[in-house]
Amino acid sequence: MFGTNVLRKYEDNFGGQTVQVHEVFRTIQGEGPLSGVPSVFVRLTGCNFRCWFCDTHWNDEEDPYYVVGQLVQDIRDCGKTPLVVITGGEPCRQNLAPLVANLRAYGYKIQVETAGSIWQDCLVDTTIVVSPKAGKVAKEFLEERDNVYWKYVLEAGNIDEDGLPLKNPQRGKGRVARPPFYLGKDKIYVQPCDEQDESENKANLFAVRNSCLEHGYRASVQLHKLIDVE
């Protein structure tokens, strides 16, 4: 959408018994701590941020609402995988509790990818990847938890002395939120911004390399793009 999406607020549709979904597909997780794991991606519709570099496409008006039971059946129909990744958009802008409970009942490992602005208690037993898009995140993401990882998108020329983005992707002013001080460097991932330009992407990849070597972060290179899966 490249920063042109409609801003969407939190929705609690029938207590989370229905959620608006853009797509469900089987793939290989390409980013973060579970990179390389066969997965089913559940991409929920809508976001409460408008990042200039966003390369995710969704249709706020036309995407269907799924009853959670039917959505879980569609996930199971994708084939046996150990992991379900709930992403977006911003997945936490919809009530995830019934979906998470249903997936857990079938034994799935669950990863939620979020910008961190909205906390939900059902996240406590999932793998959480916080990819901040503003100067602050909800305080619950800053509490000491073993299941929380942080991920940043780097672009050359926009990197602060700590190896993380200098400006946030909303208005280009102010830094995005930083991880809590106690979080180990092995739980902080950096990946190159995909700017749809070969030379710029190469510079961004080198920026990731340099940030990892200097600060000890973990490199995330969007494996799914390299091996050509969705």
Secondary structure, DSSP 8 states (H G I E B T S, - for coil): -TT-S-B---B-GGGGTEEEEEEEEEEE--SGGGTT-EEEEEEES-BS---TT------TTT--EEEHHHHHHHHHHT---SEEEEESS-GGGB--HHHHHHHHHTT-EEEEEE-SSS--GGGGGSEEEE---SS---GGGGS--TTEEEEEEE-TT-B-TTSSBSS-TTTS-S------TTS-GGGEEEEE---S-HHHHHHHHHHHHHHHHHH--EE---HHHHTT--
